[in-house]
């Protein structure tokens, strides 16, 4: 059986974290800059530990008003320090819950910015120590990380539309975000079968998020995929890429 990871954004205060944690294998935990807070982060980490879900730092611009979905022009040192602050806080909370942060994934506008912006990509990497990184195939972010010896993992989005160049269609454009669970699940199976990505992301900020993730997992398992974290860090074990 082939392996694939299923991740979702958690700790944002807009979805059923407990419901998602029963289904996903990796949790991108909001670190307080675009959403969430220390109390929510601790609750998510504790539940993730109980369910064997890998914990990832979902770092973003400091922009709660826009949910981190507006690109910001920040000085290198500023962005680096903000990323370090987010990773540091989540690391402390994860440790108190009996786990460790297993990987790094930028959120929203920062995720899309580091696809092309090498300066911001380097700032994010410098601020996140040596954590494995999750990102878009072909991105500057993953290239710079790999050149620096970091572990890199490719991610696919079955609930998002892509441009011909392989980037994500901006959310401001019609059809950028898919909402039919059957279509999303079918695309997830196609992406998994292509064998390019190690992880599939289903966004957790929609009313049907849990139902969609359940359908995605069901169809992946029906297609003979085993669901497991692409990266795992904890006190007792360390698993490699799926």
C-alpha positions, 0 to 999 in steps of 0.5 A: 500500500502506498502512503500519503499524508493528509493535512489541514489548518487548525487552531484558527478558531473558525472550524471544528478542530477536534473533528478534523484531528480525528481524520487528518494525519498532520495539523498545521497549527496557527501560531497566533499571528493570523489567528489563534492564541496560546490557549487554542494552540495548547488544546490542539497540540494535546489532542494531536498528541492523543491521536498521533497527529504530527504538529506543524508550525503554520507561520504567517504575516502579523495580520489578524485583520485580514487572516494573513491573506494580504501580502506584506513587504517586510524587512528581512530581519522583521520577517525572520524574527516574526517567524522565529517568534511563532515557531518558538511559541508553538515549540514551547506549547508542543513540548508542554503537551508531550510532543515536538513541532515536526515541520514548518508551513507558511500560511496564506499570503506568505505561502504564496509569496515565498513561491517566488520571493527569494528574500522572504523565503530565506527570511522564513527559513532563517527564522525556523531553524532546521525544521523540515518544510512543506510547500508548493512544488517548484517554489523558490521556498523549497529550492532554497530550503533544499540547497541549504540542506533542509528536508523538503516535502511537496504539497498538493491542494485538491480543494484549490484551482491551479494556474497553468504554471502550477501556482494556486489561483488567487482566492479573489478569482472565481472558482479558486476554491472548490467546495464539492466534497466528491470533487475534492476527494476525487482530485485528492486520489488523482494527486496521490496516484501521481506520486509527486506530493507527500501531503494533501491539504484540505482547508479547514476554514469552511463550514463543510471542512470536516465532512470534506476531509472525511470524504477525502480520507475515505476515498484515499483509503478505498484507493489503497493508500495508507494515511500517515504523517509525512514527518513526525517528531515526538518524544518516543519516535521519529518517522520519515517522509511518507 
